[in-house]
Each structure stands twice: as structure tokens, then as C-alpha cells.
Amino acid sequence: MKALSTVLACSSLFASAMAEIKNRCNMSGVVALSFDDGPSDHTMELLDILKNKGVKVTFHLTTQYLTDPNVQSTIQRIASDGHLVGLRTEPSWDLLSMSDEQIKASIARQANVMAEFLGYYPKFVRLPYKKYDSRVQAAVESTGAIITVHNLETYDYTGDANRINKAYQVSLKLAGPGAGSFISVQHDGVQASVASTPAIIDDIKKMGYKVIKLDECLGMGDLTKNKKPLDGGDGEAAPMEIDSADAPLSVGKPSSGGKIGGGSDSKGGKVSGKKLSGQSSAASGSAKPIAMTAIVALLLSILLTF
């Protein structure tokens, strides 16, 4: 009995750790639109669209181009328009090779720097597709950050506007009018994705859904008022990669190479000369195989001991 109790306790511990990644809202009838890897040269256009449609969304931004005044003003416009800002880990980071303390310090530094332009501390974080495991996840969450992935894949890395719109239409129809709960992902660096957004919002509303931010999606109140910094621990943050050859970088007219955003997505889609870092639907379970292997090994060890 003691062995069984230990096994169940360990199983519960691991299960609860893996359950922290959020991939759907806490309620039905809502779609949390999220845009990753910005700001880009299309972000201002997107902000105009969102304002015209009267909806608020979530942006996961990197901080690698914050030395550019155009990027700074775009981020401030995102905040002033009432959208929620989260973090996207920097493309130059190899999270799997970083120590826990370094991960914590790096995430906390991102939030601290971004807070200077937002007036609040971001809490939501997007991790790179298949570039993290349960250890990385635990380190990020230990800062107080909340990791989310999507359950509505838009395939916007293809640059195919029709495919992007169809992805929403089919997902909403399969769930039924107002019956589903979705977190979607798009990239404001993909012009076709931005251009498709008015029709996407119209389709969402026609199907009986409401467009919301991630904080409302997860029932956390208004996190644009969050004044609590992330816990960065005592580690040394990873170095930031700022390409001075491209500075100053204009959001409206990117320099040669267009290094806005960055990272790579599951399909290798490109935007402004850089690969996207959006996650495919499989990302929600990317850490699970590693965690399950650890669980099985631990359970076998305990059973053999008793």
C-alpha cells in the first residue's frame, strides 16, 4: 500500500506540473486571438484593423529590437490601445542548454525591460516550437509566468489568406456555434494574416463567439494592470543578440534582411526575411513525451524498490 501511495503521489505531481500549459480558455464561446513574434512592419496596420473592429487581443513580443524608437512606439501603441502584451523568448536563446537560473533571470529581464514601455509586467510567455522540455517549462513557470500554446492552428506561415480564413471557419463549425473554446495563433509579420483579420473577426462573431485577451480567457482579471515583477532568481541572464548592422530598424520600412521577429516555426515559414516562430497544434504536447518517460522510469524504480 505504501508503494502504491507513493506511485500515485508521484504520478499526481508530474501530471499537475504538465497541466500548467494552457491551450484553451476556461469558458466556451470565446476565441483568444494571439499574435506572435512582433512587432513587425505590419503591426500598425493590424492595430488599425483591431481598433476598427473594436476587439482586444494578445501580442507575444520579443525585446531584441527595443533599441529602435519605431519598435518602442509600436509597443506603446499596442499598450495604449488596450491589448495585452506577453513575451516571446528570444530567437538567439537555446533554452535546452540554459541552466534553470539563467532561464529564470532571462525571462524576468525580458519582462522588466518590456514593463518600461508598457507600464505593467507581462506574465504570459510563448516558448519556441519543440525547443523546450519539462525542465525548461518548470523553470519558466517558477518565475510566476504563464505559458500558453494554441489549439487553433491558422497555418498563416503559408501566406495563403484563403487557408488562414478556412482554418478559423472549419474549427468554429466543428465545435458548433458558441460551443468551443479557442486560443489561436497568428503572426503580425505575415501580411496575408494581417489582411485576413477583418474577415476572421467577422466570422468569429457570426458563429456566436467573442474575441478576448488571454487574461480574460483564463479568468485572471485585467493583467494590463499587473505591477508584480517576475521572480528572476539569482542567475545571470542570457546575452541579448542585437544586430547593430540592421540598426536603426524601421517598423514601417524594414532594413535589408528585414530582421523583425525571428525564430522558426514548425513549417519553416518566412516573414520579412526571418523564419517565424509560431507553434503548430502539436506544440501543446511538445514537452509531454519527455515528461512521460520520466514518469514511467520513476514508477518502475519505486515498484522495484518495494
N, C-alpha and C positions, 0 to 999 in steps of 0.2 A: 504493500500500500504506500509505503514511504517513497519507493521508487516511482510509482505511478503518479503520486502527487508532485514529485519533483519534475517529472516529464511534462505534466500538464502545466505547471507553473512556468517552465522554460518555454513551452510552446506559446503560451499566452503572452509572455514577454516579447518574443520575437514577432508575433502576429501584430501586437499593438504598435511596435516600432515601425513595421512596414505599412501600417494603416494610416500613417500620418500624411502621406502624399495624397492630395486632394485632386480628384479628376471629374467631379461633378458637384453641382450645387446642393445645398441642404433642403431645397424645395423644388417643386415641379413648376412648369410653366415659365421658366426663365432661361435666358441664354446670356452667359457672361462672355462678351466679346473681349479677346485679348490680342494685343499686337506686340510682337517681339522684335528685338534687335535694332530698334531705332535709337535716336531719331535719324531719319533719312531725308533725302531731298523731296520726298512725297508727303512728309508728316504734316506740313502746314495745310496741304490740300485735304488730307484726311480730317484734320481738326475742323476745317470749314464745313465738311460734309456732316460730321458728328454734331456740330453746333446747329446746323440747319435742320437736322433730324431730331434734335432735342434729346440725345441719348448720351450716357456716360459709359466709358469703357476703361480697360486697364492696359497700360503700356509697361512692358518689361524692357528697361533700357540698360545699356552698358555705359560706363563712365570714361571710356578710353579717349573720347574726343571732347571732354568737357573744357579743355583749354580754348576751344573755338567759341567766340562770342555768339555766333549764329546757332550753335548747338545749345548754348546756355539759354538763349532767348526762346528757342523752341521748347525746351523743357519747362521753362517758366510759363509759357503759353499753355502747355498741357495741364499744368497745375492750376493756373488761373481759370481755365475752362471747366474745372471740377472733375477731371479724370483722375484715376488712381494710378500712381507710379509704383512699379515693383522693380526688382533688379534682374538683370540677365548676367550670369557670370561671364567674365571676360574671355574672349576667344583665345588669348595667349596662355590661359591657365590650364595646367594639366592636373585636374582635381585628384585623379587617382594616385599621382605621385607626391601630392602635397600632404604634409602632416595635418592632424586634426587641428592643432593650434594655428597653423598657417591658414587653413581654410576659414576658421572662425575669425581670425584677425582680418583676412582679406574681405570677407563678406561684410563685416562690421565697418571696415574702412569705406567700402562702396556706399553703404547706407549713410555714413557720416558725411561724405562728400556730397552725395545727392541731396541730403537734407538742407544743405546751404542754399540750394536753388529752389527747393520745394516748400520749405518751412515746416516739414514733418519728416519722420524717418520711415522709409519704405520697409515693409515687413514681408512682402511676397517675393519669392525667388523662383526663377526658371533655371534649370540645370541643362547642360548640353546632352543631346540625344546619345544614349549608350556610353556616356563618358563619366559615369558615376556608379557607385555601388552602395551597399547598405552602410558602410563606414562613412563615406562621404555624406550620405544623407543624414546620418546621425550627427555628424559634426556641424552641418549647416543648421539643422533644427535646434541644436544646443544653443545657438545664438538667440533663439526666440523667433527666427524666421520661419515662414510657412512656405513649403514647396508645393507647387501645383503643376499638373500636367493637363492635357486636354482630352476630352472624349468625343470631340467633333473635329475630324481632320478635314481641312479645306483644300489641301493639295495646291495651295497658291504658289508654291515654288515652281510649278509648271508654267506660270504666267498665262494660263488658259482661263479667261474670265468665265466662260460657259461652265467649265468644270468646277470652278470655285462656287458659283451660284448653285449648281446642281448638288454639290456636297451638302449645302445647307438644306435645300429643298427636300432631298431624299431623307436626310437624318430627321427632320422635323415631321415629315409624313409618316415615317416608320414608327416614331414614338407616339404620334397622334396629336391632334390639336391641344396645345397647352398641357400635355401629359408628361413630356420629357423634362430632363434637367441637363443642361449642357454648359461645358466650358469649351469654347472654340479657340483656335489659334490662327492668326493671320500675321503678315509681316508688312509694316508700312514702307518697307524698302521695295516692295513689289508693286509697280504702278497698276497692273491689272487688278490686283487685290484691292487697292485703294479705290479704283474706279468702280469696282463691283459693290462696294459697301452700301451705297444708297439702296440698290435693289435688294441686297441681303437684309437690310433693316426692314424694308417694306415686307419682304417675305416672312420674316420672323413675326412681325406684328399681325400679318394676315392669318398666320397659323395659331394665333392666340397666345403668343409668347411675349415676354417683356425683356428688353435689353438692360442688363445691370452690370455693375462693377463686381470684382471678385470679393470685396469685403462684404457687400450685401448678399452675394451668392452663398457665402459661407456663414452668414449670420453673425458677423463680427462687428457690426456697427460701422461708423464712418472712420476709416483708417487714414483719411487725409488730415485727421487731427491727432495722429499718433506722435506724441512727444517723447516716447521712450526709445533710447538708442538700443541697438542690438548689442548683445554681450560678445565682445571680441576676444575675451580671454587675454592671455599674456604673450601670445605668439607674435612672430614677425610676419607682416603681410607680404604677400607675393608682389613682385615688382610689376608696375603697370607698363604696358607696351604702348608708347605714344610715338607714332611715326612722324617725326618732325619734317620729313621730306614732303609730306602732304599738307602741312600747316601753312596758312590757316585754311581750315576745311569749311566750305560753304554748304549749308544745308540746301539752299536753292540751286546752286550750281557746283556739284561735287568736283573736286580736282581730278586730274588724270589718275585713273585707278579706282576712283570713287569709293574710298575706304570708309564707308558709313555702315555701321552694324558690324557683321563679321561672324565667324564661326561657320559650321557646316550642318546642313540638315540631312535627314535620312536619305534624300534623293539627290543630294549634291546640287540643289537649285541655286542659281546665282542671282544676285541683285547688286547693282552698282559696282560690278567688278569683284565683289566679295561673295563667298558662299553664305547661304542662310544658315541659321542655327535653330530653326524650328524643329519641334519634335513630332514624329509620326505618332499614330494612335498607340503603337507598341511601347512608346516611352513610359506610359503609366506603369508598366510592369518591368522596366529595364533592370531594376535592382533585385527583383524577386528571385531569379534563378540562383544568384549568389547567396541570398538570404536563406533560401530553402535548402541549399546544400549544407550550409552551416547548421541549420536546424536538425537535419537528418543526422549529421555527424555527431552533434551533441546528444541527441536522443539515444543513438546507438551506444555512445560512450557510457551514458548513465545506466542504460539497461544492462550492459555487460558488467558494470561495476557491482550492480545489485544481483 
